[in-house]
Amino acid sequence: MATAAKGTEESAEQGRPEPAEQIAAAILIPVDVARRVLPENGLPIYLGIGALALVDLIDWPVAVAAGLGYYVLKRWKPTESAAGH
């Protein structure tokens, strides 16, 4: 146990991020890419999801979940600790 704590202290002293911070940064990469690729104005996304539900290609609960997911993705800002700063 003492060696694990010592290793963590050494990595913090050397400026390397901890494993949890590395994992959080890796998880946020696709979110950042999606934010850059998806349009800022969500109207085309919402219309497309609604059209898919209207012609029964997807169910209404799936359409609502997709719309809410898009809404959250565009407005959610990571905290400082999750961003690795």
HELIX and SHEET records of a PDB file:
HELIX    1   1 ALA A    2  GLU A   13  1                                  12    
HELIX    2   2 PRO A   19  VAL A   37  1                                  19    
HELIX    3   3 LEU A   43  LEU A   54  1                                  12    
HELIX    4   4 TRP A   60  ARG A   75  1                                  16    
HELIX    5   5 GLU A   80  ALA A   83  1                                   4    
END                                                                             
